[in-house]
Amino acid sequence: MVGEAVNDHLRMLSSLRPLEIESGGLHQVKPWFEGRLDFAPVVSFEGDTDFPLKGGAVGYFLDRKAAVLVYAHGLHTISLFVFRAGGLHWPSQDGSAFTTQERGFNVVMWRQGSLGCALVSDVDRRKLASLAAQLQSIP
């Protein structure tokens, strides 16, 4: 699953048009997914000055559709993939976030109910963990 997350991040980076909707804020991006996915992405972090939300797109994670939300940190691109978690073997079985590194990219993965989340970037591991904590907090 970690390898898939990195591959999907690389595909997004190399895409000619990675964002299907540019950010006007989470209240514009999140509703855009309606009718494009068979689930509603659980994302409450709108971005801030450290991690602005750039936009979103529909992608794939393994064999399932995923919401792709793109944040930034300086010149670094950060991909968040939100997808149905059922039937996948999770690296962390206790529900906590799993953090690792692969091919120079930092990856944080966690489950929120029936959905899985994968956050990927070459940004510093501590910075990525900070964004992951904000994304995991549901108001």
C-alpha positions in Angstrom: 0.0 0.0 0.0 2.9 2.4 0.7 4.3 1.7 -2.7 0.9 2.4 -4.3 0.6 5.7 -2.4 4.1 6.9 -3.7 3.3 5.8 -7.2 0.0 7.7 -7.2 1.7 10.8 -5.9 4.3 10.5 -8.7 1.5 10.1 -11.3 -0.2 13.2 -9.9 3.1 15.2 -10.0 3.7 14.2 -13.6 0.2 14.8 -14.8 -0.3 17.6 -17.3 -3.4 18.7 -15.4 -3.2 17.3 -11.9 -6.1 19.3 -10.5 -9.6 18.9 -11.9 -10.8 21.7 -9.5 -8.6 24.5 -8.3 -9.1 25.5 -4.7 -11.6 28.1 -3.7 -11.5 26.5 -0.3 -12.7 23.2 1.1 -16.3 24.3 0.7 -15.8 24.4 -3.0 -13.5 21.4 -3.4 -15.3 18.9 -1.2 -18.8 19.3 -2.9 -17.1 18.9 -6.3 -16.6 15.2 -5.5 -20.4 14.6 -5.3 -21.4 12.2 -8.0 -17.8 11.5 -9.0 -17.2 9.1 -6.1 -19.4 6.5 -4.4 -18.5 8.0 -0.9 -18.0 11.4 0.6 -14.4 12.1 1.5 -14.0 12.9 5.2 -11.8 15.9 5.2 -12.3 18.9 7.6 -8.9 20.7 7.2 -9.4 23.6 4.8 -5.7 24.4 4.7 -3.9 27.4 6.2 -0.9 29.6 5.4 1.6 26.7 6.1 -0.4 24.1 4.1 -2.7 25.8 1.6 -5.2 23.6 -0.2 -4.5 23.8 -4.0 -7.4 21.7 -5.3 -8.6 18.2 -6.0 -9.2 15.5 -8.5 -10.5 12.0 -8.8 -7.9 9.4 -9.0 -7.4 5.7 -8.1 -5.8 3.9 -5.2 -5.2 0.3 -6.1 -8.5 -0.9 -7.6 -10.8 1.8 -6.2 -11.6 5.4 -6.9 -10.1 8.0 -4.6 -10.5 11.6 -3.8 -7.2 13.3 -4.3 -6.7 16.6 -2.4 -3.5 18.5 -3.0 -1.9 20.7 -0.4 1.4 22.6 -0.6 4.1 23.5 1.8 6.4 26.1 0.3 7.4 24.6 -3.1 6.5 21.1 -2.0 3.4 19.3 -3.2 1.5 17.1 -0.8 -1.0 14.5 -2.0 -3.8 13.2 0.2 -5.6 10.2 -1.2 -9.0 9.3 0.5 -10.5 5.9 -0.6 -12.6 3.0 0.7 -10.6 1.0 3.1 -12.5 -2.3 3.1 -10.5 -5.4 2.0 -7.1 -3.8 2.2 -4.3 -5.0 4.5 -3.3 -2.0 6.7 0.2 -1.6 7.9 -1.1 -0.5 11.3 -3.8 -2.8 12.7 -4.6 -0.7 15.8 -6.1 2.2 13.9 -3.2 4.5 14.6 -1.4 6.4 11.8 1.5 4.5 10.2 4.5 6.6 9.1 7.3 5.5 6.8 9.5 6.6 4.0 9.9 5.1 0.5 12.0 6.2 -2.4 12.7 9.6 -0.7 9.0 10.3 0.0 7.4 10.4 3.4 4.1 8.6 3.8 1.5 8.7 6.5 -1.5 6.3 6.3 -4.5 6.0 8.6 -8.1 4.9 8.7 -11.1 7.0 9.5 -14.1 4.7 9.8 -14.7 3.0 6.5 -12.2 5.2 4.6 -8.5 5.1 4.3 -6.1 8.0 3.9 -2.6 8.2 2.5 -0.6 11.4 2.7 2.6 11.6 0.6 5.3 14.2 0.0 9.0 14.9 0.0 8.3 17.5 2.6 10.1 17.1 6.0 8.7 14.1 8.0 7.8 16.4 11.0 5.9 18.8 8.8 4.0 16.0 7.1 3.1 14.5 10.5 1.8 18.0 11.6 -0.4 18.1 8.5 -1.6 14.5 9.1 -2.6 15.4 12.7 -4.7 18.3 11.4 -6.3 16.1 8.8 -7.1 13.4 11.4 -8.8 15.8 13.8 -12.5 15.8 13.1 -14.4 18.8 14.6 
